[in-house]
């Protein structure tokens, strides 16, 4: 977790120190839902199986329409094949959950000037670092983390010693929202943010099945039993065989947030400047509809 939040806190400290140059600093919090798209959740955007997401951070006004924003986030994502729409998913019978910790640094751009309009759409993009660790519950309800089980033969010589995926990864956040100026200092908004990932293992599913006997001998019975779970169904579904499709390695996973945002522009005087305006102005014009 320290590796995730340290770069963001460093960026936030730089933002804080830059206030002496006359720009404005906003603190914000966000709450909403998180979901993902991948091998267990085919829909591009849905609230089905969504879970809690929370964020907080600082936003620094570079100009009246351009901002530098840093934040840290907590979220849970997950999906279950039993809610799938295809026979392939229902017969595979996999599921996963993961807590996601993220730190990011974003550029945010207002389409309109919020000093002149109360309602303003905006877009953002940047870079982030996130940590995840997929887990599931076995047939008797035991929580089991999946990465070290190598459910697709990671690390086995029979499958080319393909590497185990890292639980700490870069992502590309991008999205859009709309903000409402309740006053000169208080703003609320709605935002949808997508995280483009460079891994297909957010859900621990990507490629093909491996031989369950080889997996059982190398990684133990739990690895084999959680690699394919169609045999838990009633009636049981026979294992399709090594080399058959388990997931879609051609498409990376992604996750996304649907959030309500509240921000407060911090009083400039608390940082010792003695000036209440930004960009050389003594005050900000009251926005209009």
URMO-V157324 format. One line per field, one symbol per residue. ss: DSSP state (~ for helix, > for strand, _ for the rest). phi: phi as a letter, one per 20 degrees, with the letter a starting at -180 (. if undefined). burial: # if it has 16 or more other ideal C-beta (glycine too) atoms within 10 Angstrom, else .. Layout:
ss=???
phi=???
burial=???
This chain:
ss=_~~~~~~~~~~~~~~~~~~~~___>>>>>>>>>>>>>>__>_________>>>>>>>>>>>____>>>>>>>>>>>>>>>~~~___~~~~~~__>>>>>>>>>>>>>>>>______>_>>>>>>>>>>>>>___>>>_____>>>_~~~_______~~~________>>>>>>>>>>>>>>____>>>>>>>>>>>>__________>___~~~~~~~~_~~~~~~~__~~~____________>________>>>>>>>>>>>>__~~~~________________>_
phi=.ffeegfffffffffgfeffeoedcddccbbrccbbcafdbeffbbefmfcfccbbrccdfecfcdcdccbcccbccracgfefddfgffffmebbcbeddccbccddcefdeffdcfdcebcbbrcccccbbfbbdffdnefcfegfelfdnfneffcmlffffeedcebdebrbacdcefbfddccacbdcedfddcddgdmcbdcfdfffffffedofffffefccffefcffdfgfognefdbdfecffbcbddcddcccffgfffenendddclneebdfffcf
burial=...##.###.##..#...#...####.#.#.##########.......###.#.#.#####..##.#######.#.#####..#....#.########.#######.#.#...##.##.#.#.###.#########.........##.######.#..#.....#.#.#.#.#.###.###.....#.#.#.#####.##############.##..##...########......#..#.#...##....########.#.#.##.#.........#.....#..#..
